[in-house]
Amino acid sequence: MAEYSPLKADETGQERLPSIEVAAKRKGRPNRVTSLDVFRGLCVVIMMLVDYGGPLFPSIGHSPWDGVHLADFVMPSFLFVSGISLALVFKNVSDRVEASQKSLMRALKLFLYGVILQGGYLHGTTSLTYGVDIGRLRWMGILQRISIGYAIAALCEIWLPTRKPKGTSCLSIYLYHWCTMCALLVLYLALTYGLYVPDWQFQVLSSTSSLVSSNSTTVYKVSCSRRGDLGPACNAAGMIDRYVLGINHLYKKPVYRNLKDTFIVYIFLQECGTSGNQHIVEISPSWCLAPFDPEGILSSLSACVSSIMGLQFGHILVQLQDHKERLQRWFLYSVALCLLGLFLCILGVPLNKSLYSVSYMLVTTGAAGMTFSFLYLLVDVYGFRRLTNAFEWMGKHALNVFILVSSNLAVIAIQGFYYSVPENNIVR
């Protein structure tokens, strides 16, 4: 627990929260926002919880389509934290070109890590092998989305800020940041509701469908011919990914397969008096076996706004020295974002993680702001660090933990030890 009183009197005699710089000097530690590491570590823990507990407890796993569950708050929180970090890293930029090169190289590394870890190269717990057909490599994923949001937010922070006299509001100082966010959202909405989605088709290999023989494929046709559809089959996000990335490079097991109307029912009709010659009828929507990437191109536009919004919270952290002022601003922004998102939801814009809808972006970013504010008050103001040491450590090594957990490397390493046959391992 902190050794200093969390409240002190200012020149007017009123009590206020001390600045983080004063706290750092009294504690003898360098000026570091510990709650940022704690928040990042908390996101990693929740990610592990929903990854391994989601199949057992669907209420904490990803929502099949519209609506939000616990797992749906993780990605926006990662993007939000990256934005706050950038505000601290690029507090003073002496060489914009060099800073841009460093940030883009870091983003490129994250993107490549994501391709290797989530592109299908590592086969995971079901197989102790590796390797992937280049023609079916998944290009997008969690780290890829974070890298894109990081790059866009970094370029905004390096090139767009307009410095004005002290005392000017953050909204005025970083007006171009807000303009960038509006531009991204306008482009997202224009493409989402304006693009015409024609009928389309896809092929399913024999290993996926039971309708076909071992050396053939089944062609499924999906009827769309509409605009502005926000359903799983005919949305503009899926169409853009199919055209640009290719349908073979999308996520093979989209979460919408957990919807009630997408369950695949197999009806076995067996002739009387025979043990074979079974006729199989597959009843399901034509699109339910199609790949769909929840971290696709179009949804990345609105996802970048989460990172740039995190920048604005970081600007408050950098420019305001008083804890109370920071918390008041953060709370006001967070509540405003949540209320605006819920208002859009009432108007008919669903909370949808797979499409990263505007209402979803606003609500989850506001929730991330509230969570960060609470952790900041708990850790950096009142000094309850013992309660959060594990989260802090995980936050400082978030990428390493993500590699071990998200890629199943830790599980694969354990599964590598077996008795007699590979099936007799600890995991199984």
Buried (B, 14 or more C-beta within 10 A) or exposed (E): EBEEEBEEEEEEEEEBBBBBEBBBEEEEEEEEBBBBBBBBBBBBBBBBBBBEBBEEEEEBBBBBBBBBBBBBBBBBBBBBBBBBBBBBBBEEBEEEEEBBEBBBEBBEEBBBBBBBBBBBBBBBBEEEEEEBEEEBBBBBBBBBBBBBBBBBBBBBBBEBBEEEEEEEEBEEBBBEBBEBBEEBBEEBBEBBEEBEBEEBEBBBEBEEBEBBEEEEBBEBEBEBEEEBBBBBBBBBBBBBBBEEBBBBBBBBEBBBBBBEEBEEEEEEEEEEEEEEEEEEEEEBBBBBBBBBBBBBBBBBBBBBBBBBBBBBBBBBBBBBEBBBBBBBBBBEBBEEBBEBBBEBBEEEBBBBBBBBBBBBBBBBBBBBBBBBBBBBBBBBBBBBBEEBEEBBBBBBBBBEBBBBBBBBBBBBEBBEEBEEEEEEBEEE
